[in-house]
């Protein structure tokens, strides 16, 4: 029986597509890129994205091509992508940022026209539907993460269209897995319980401060250090997961470890709670969408019954960075902030910059991703902090910076 087949079967029934179990969404995405993209290919993606995803794309031997985004939600704006860019890419990678769906119907039609794969990064969008279909069923393949919505801190899936492709990917996955150990399985199984205990006992602030003082946080800022010279050297070995492992493993060291029955059993229990978890998240989104900080895109969708971001709710605020530091005093640690955009972070050596980076810069510097499970706690904290709402500029009012910031870590 293939590794993780029972978990994969559960996800397949829930999603309606063939699924491959992986220890993480990172590995799932790498599998998809290796399966459908030739080394040296160019992948269109949003610059408002996790830096880990950038390194996964580079590890697959591909060139990230960064697209203009909508200032309303940070996802790719298909209409703003120049025609010359469309004709020069070999695949499109969605983000579904915070669970706000990409314009996936438009992207799928354009990919079909060009004969290139559409790969959905659905790590933020499990349980999100568009036009009556789950996100993750529009493209050639889709990567999902269990560490997000059910707080498992392990486990992922790659959803594909047919059983033959699934079997091919299972073999490729098995070649990339590294052996697990009982001690590692115990740590992985206990990590979600420890995090839950910290929140229940109101220890978020002291725990966070202690981790900072002990140097246990792997990112000094919203982005990890780039280490440009070492990254350049790694390109000589691409495609290679091992060559980029020091970047891809950040915050999830066992991203390609073969988990044992202990971890997989815990994941099965947590998957059984997924629908209940999503129901609680929808209630939290309802609270946050009614606050003055809710983004216009969020308010529009809440008013019209459109798909909502169930992983994190994008609030738009002034002085976001200072606010993030103050929120720790209220027991709220804000995460999943992708600032600066990837073109400013990495530079032209490693990515093809967006032809219009202004919207991405504005959105990335003003968005505060809010956990809907903490909706009332966060709303009270923002009110006490007298948080000011940031209003997106109109596209014509956004002026690109004359000089982009230097890439980090150089």
TORZAVO-753969 format. One line per 4 residues: for each residue x, y, z of C-alpha. Coordinates in Angstrom, 1 decimal. Each point is the difference from the previous one (the first is absolute). Layout:
% residues N
X/Y/Z  ...
END
This chain:
% residues 410
0.0/0.0/0.0  1.5/3.4/-1.0  1.2/2.3/2.8  -2.8/2.1/1.5
-2.6/-1.6/-2.3  -2.7/0.1/2.7  0.4/3.7/0.6  0.2/0.6/-3.8
-3.3/-2.0/-0.4  -1.7/2.2/2.6  1.1/3.2/-1.7  -1.0/-1.4/-3.4
-3.5/-0.7/1.2  -0.2/3.5/1.5  1.4/1.8/-3.1  -1.2/-2.2/-2.8
3.5/-0.5/-1.6  2.8/-2.6/0.2  2.4/1.0/2.8  3.6/-0.8/1.0
0.9/0.3/3.7  3.1/2.0/0.8  1.7/1.0/3.3  -0.6/3.7/-1.0
-1.5/2.2/-2.6  3.5/1.1/-0.9  0.9/-3.4/-1.2  -3.3/-0.3/-1.8
0.7/3.2/-1.9  3.5/-1.2/-0.9  -1.4/-3.2/-1.3  -2.4/1.9/-2.3
2.6/2.3/-1.3  2.4/-2.9/-0.8  -2.8/-2.0/-1.6  -1.4/2.7/-2.3
2.9/2.5/-0.6  3.3/-0.6/-1.7  3.2/1.4/1.7  0.6/3.5/-1.3
-3.7/0.7/-0.4  -1.7/3.3/1.1  -2.8/0.0/2.6  -2.4/2.9/0.3
-0.8/0.7/3.7  -1.0/2.7/2.4  2.7/2.0/1.8  -2.1/0.1/3.1
0.8/-3.5/1.1  2.0/-2.0/2.5  3.7/0.1/-0.6  0.0/-3.8/0.5
-2.0/-0.3/-3.1  2.6/2.0/-1.9  2.7/-2.4/1.1  -2.2/-3.0/-1.0
-0.3/1.4/-3.5  3.7/0.6/-0.2  0.8/-3.5/1.3  -2.1/-1.4/-2.9
2.5/1.8/-2.4  -2.6/2.6/-1.0  0.0/3.8/-0.5  -2.6/1.9/2.0
-1.8/2.6/-2.1  -1.8/2.4/2.3  -3.4/1.3/-1.1  -1.8/3.2/0.7
-2.6/-0.5/2.7  -3.3/1.5/1.0  0.4/2.6/2.8  -3.3/-1.4/1.4
1.2/-3.5/0.9  3.7/-0.5/-1.0  -0.8/-2.7/-2.6  1.1/0.0/-3.6
-1.9/2.5/-2.2  -0.2/-1.9/-3.3  -1.1/3.0/-2.0  3.1/1.9/1.1
2.5/-2.6/-1.1  1.6/1.2/-3.2  -0.6/-2.2/-3.1  3.7/-0.4/-0.5
0.2/-1.5/3.5  -2.9/-2.4/-0.7  1.8/-1.3/-3.1  3.2/-0.6/1.9
-1.2/-2.1/3.0  -0.1/-3.7/0.3  -2.4/-0.3/2.9  -2.2/2.1/2.4
0.1/-0.5/3.8  -2.9/1.5/2.0  0.1/1.1/3.6  -3.6/0.3/1.2
1.4/2.5/2.5  -1.4/-0.6/3.5  -2.7/-2.1/-1.6  -1.2/2.8/-2.3
-0.4/-1.9/-3.3  2.2/1.0/-3.0  -1.8/0.9/-3.2  0.4/-3.6/-0.8
-2.6/-0.2/-2.7  1.8/2.6/-2.1  3.3/-1.5/0.8  -1.2/-3.5/-1.0
-1.3/1.3/-3.4  3.2/1.8/-0.7  2.1/-3.1/0.9  -2.2/-2.1/-2.3
0.5/2.5/-2.8  3.8/-0.1/0.5  0.2/-3.8/0.6  1.7/0.4/3.4
-0.8/-1.4/3.4  -1.9/1.9/2.7  1.3/-1.1/3.4  -2.1/1.1/3.0
1.6/0.7/3.3  -3.0/-0.7/2.2  1.8/-0.1/3.3  -2.0/3.0/1.2
-3.3/-1.0/-1.7  -1.1/-3.4/1.2  -3.8/0.1/0.2  -0.3/3.0/-2.2
-2.4/-0.3/-3.0  -0.3/2.1/-3.2  -2.9/-0.4/-2.4  -1.1/-3.1/2.0
3.4/-1.7/-0.4  2.7/-0.4/2.7  3.2/1.9/-0.5  2.5/-2.6/-1.0
-2.2/-1.5/-2.8  0.6/2.6/-2.7  3.6/-0.6/-0.9  2.2/-2.8/-1.1
1.1/-0.6/3.6  -0.5/1.6/3.4  2.0/-0.1/3.2  -1.8/0.0/3.4
1.3/0.4/3.5  -1.4/-1.6/3.2  2.3/2.2/2.1  -2.2/3.0/-0.6
-3.7/-0.6/0.5  0.1/-2.9/2.4  3.2/1.2/1.8  1.7/-3.4/-0.5
3.4/1.6/-0.7  0.6/-2.9/-2.5  -1.5/-1.7/-2.9  -1.0/1.1/-3.5
-1.5/-1.3/-3.3  0.4/0.4/-3.7  -3.3/-0.3/-1.8  0.1/-1.1/-3.7
-2.4/-1.0/-2.7  0.5/-3.7/-0.4  1.2/-3.2/1.7  2.9/-0.6/-2.4
1.5/3.4/0.8  -0.5/-0.6/3.7  1.9/-3.3/-0.2  2.9/1.7/-1.9
0.2/2.8/2.6  0.0/-2.5/2.9  3.1/-1.6/-1.4  1.7/3.5/-0.4
-1.1/0.9/3.5  1.5/-3.2/1.5  3.4/0.8/-1.6  0.0/3.4/1.7
-1.1/-1.1/3.5  2.6/-0.4/2.8  -0.4/-2.6/2.8  -1.8/1.1/3.1
0.8/-0.8/3.7  -2.2/-0.6/3.0  1.4/3.0/1.8  -0.9/2.2/-3.0
-3.5/-1.5/-0.2  -0.5/0.7/3.6  1.1/3.6/-0.4  -2.2/0.5/-3.0
-3.0/-1.5/1.8  0.5/2.1/3.1  0.7/3.3/-1.7  -3.7/0.8/-0.7
-1.0/-0.9/3.5  2.7/2.3/1.4  -1.1/2.9/-2.1  -3.6/-0.6/1.1
1.1/0.0/3.6  1.9/3.3/-0.4  -3.2/1.6/-1.3  -2.3/-1.5/2.6
2.2/1.0/2.9  0.5/3.5/-1.5  3.7/-0.5/-0.3  0.4/1.4/-3.5
1.9/3.1/1.0  2.5/-1.6/2.3  0.6/-3.0/-2.3  0.6/2.3/-3.0
2.4/2.3/2.0  1.9/-3.1/1.3  0.4/-1.4/-3.6  1.3/3.4/-1.1
2.6/0.2/2.8  1.1/-3.5/-0.6  0.4/0.5/-3.7  -2.5/-2.8/-0.8
-1.9/2.0/-2.7  1.4/-0.8/-3.4  -1.1/3.3/-1.6  1.3/3.3/1.5
-2.6/1.8/-2.0  -3.0/-0.9/-2.2  2.5/-1.5/-2.5  2.9/-2.4/0.7
3.5/1.1/-0.9  0.7/-0.5/-3.7  3.7/-0.9/0.1  0.4/1.0/-3.6
3.5/-1.4/-0.7  -1.0/-3.5/1.3  -3.3/0.2/-1.9  1.9/0.7/-3.2
2.2/-3.0/0.6  -3.0/-2.2/0.6  -1.3/0.8/-3.4  2.8/-1.9/-1.6
-1.5/-3.2/1.6  -3.6/0.7/-0.9  -2.3/-1.8/-0.4  0.8/-1.3/3.5
-2.1/0.0/3.2  3.2/-0.6/2.0  1.8/3.0/-1.4  -2.8/2.3/1.3
-0.9/-1.9/3.1  1.4/2.6/2.5  -2.6/2.5/-1.3  -2.9/-2.3/-0.7
0.2/-1.6/3.5  -0.4/3.3/1.9  -2.8/-0.3/2.6  -0.6/-3.6/-1.1
3.1/-2.1/0.3  -1.8/-3.3/-0.7  -1.6/1.2/-3.2  1.1/-3.1/-1.9
0.3/-2.5/2.9  -1.9/-3.3/-0.2  -2.3/0.3/2.9  -0.9/-3.1/1.9
-3.4/-1.3/1.1  -0.1/2.3/3.1  0.0/3.2/-2.1  -2.2/-1.4/-2.7
-2.5/-1.2/2.6  -0.1/3.5/1.5  -0.6/1.5/-3.4  -2.9/-2.4/-0.6
-1.6/1.2/3.2  0.5/3.6/-0.9  -1.3/-0.4/-3.5  -3.2/-1.4/1.5
-0.4/3.4/1.7  0.6/2.0/-3.2  -3.7/0.9/-0.8  -0.5/1.1/3.6
3.1/2.1/-0.2  -1.1/1.7/-3.2  -3.4/0.8/1.5  1.7/1.8/2.9
2.2/1.8/-2.5  -3.0/1.2/-1.9  -1.5/1.4/3.1  3.3/1.9/0.7
0.1/1.4/-3.5  -3.5/1.3/0.5  1.2/1.9/3.1  3.1/1.4/-1.7
-1.7/0.9/-3.3  -2.2/2.4/2.0  2.9/1.9/1.5  1.3/3.4/-1.4
3.3/-1.7/-1.0  -1.4/-2.6/-2.3  1.3/0.3/-3.6  -2.5/1.2/-2.6
0.3/-3.4/-1.8  -1.0/-1.8/3.2  -2.9/2.3/0.6  -1.3/-0.4/-3.5
0.2/-3.8/0.2  -1.7/-0.1/3.4  -2.8/2.2/-1.3  -0.6/-2.1/-3.2
0.6/-3.4/1.5  3.2/-0.5/-1.9  2.9/-2.3/1.1  1.7/1.2/3.1
3.6/-0.4/1.3  -0.3/-2.7/2.7  3.7/-0.2/0.9  0.8/3.6/0.8
-2.1/3.1/-0.5  1.8/2.9/-1.7  -0.5/3.1/2.1  1.6/3.3/-1.3
1.6/2.2/2.6  2.4/2.9/0.3  3.3/-0.4/1.7  -0.3/-3.8/-0.3
3.5/-0.9/1.1  -0.2/1.9/3.3  -3.5/-1.4/0.5  1.3/-3.5/-0.3
2.5/0.5/2.8  -2.7/1.6/2.2  -2.5/-2.9/-0.5  2.4/-2.4/1.7
-1.0/1.8/3.3  -3.6/-1.1/-0.7  1.0/-3.6/-0.5  -0.2/0.2/-3.8
3.0/-1.0/-2.2  -0.7/1.0/-3.6  1.5/-2.3/-2.6  -0.1/-0.6/-3.8
1.1/3.5/-0.8  1.7/0.0/-3.4  1.9/3.3/0.0  1.9/1.1/-2.0
-1.3/-1.5/-3.3  2.2/-2.7/-1.4  1.5/2.2/-2.8  1.3/2.5/2.6
1.0/-2.8/2.3  2.0/-2.1/-2.5  0.9/2.4/-2.8  0.4/-0.6/-3.7
2.7/-2.6/0.4  -2.5/-2.5/1.4  -3.3/1.1/-1.4  -1.4/2.0/-2.9
-1.5/3.0/1.7  -3.6/1.1/-0.5  -0.5/2.6/-2.7  -2.1/2.0/2.5
1.0/-0.7/3.6  -1.9/2.9/1.5  -3.2/-1.9/1.0  1.9/-2.8/1.5
2.1/2.4/2.1  -3.1/1.8/1.3  -1.9/-3.1/0.8  2.9/-1.9/1.7
0.8/3.0/2.2  -3.5/0.6/1.2  -1.6/-3.4/0.4  -0.5/-1.5/3.4
-1.0/-3.7/-0.3  -2.5/-0.8/2.7  -0.7/-3.4/1.3  -3.8/-0.5/-0.1
0.2/-2.3/3.0  1.2/3.0/2.0  -2.4/2.5/-1.5  -1.4/1.5/3.2
3.3/0.1/1.8  1.6/1.7/-3.0  -2.9/2.4/-0.5  0.2/1.1/3.6
3.8/0.5/-0.2  -0.2/2.1/-3.2  -2.7/2.1/1.6  2.1/0.6/3.1
3.0/0.9/-2.2  -2.1/2.5/-1.8  1.0/-1.6/-3.3  -0.5/2.2/-3.1
-1.4/-1.5/-3.2  2.1/0.1/-3.2  -1.9/0.5/-3.2  1.3/-1.5/-3.2
1.0/2.6/-2.6  -1.5/-0.1/-3.4  2.3/-1.6/-2.6  0.8/3.3/-1.7
0.9/1.5/3.4  2.6/-2.6/0.9  3.5/1.2/-1.1  2.9/-2.5/-0.1
2.9/0.9/2.2  2.9/1.5/-1.9  2.5/-2.3/1.7  -1.1/-3.5/1.3
1.5/-1.1/3.3  3.1/-2.2/-0.2  -0.5/-3.7/0.3  0.1/-1.3/3.5
3.1/-1.8/1.2  2.4/1.6/-2.4
END
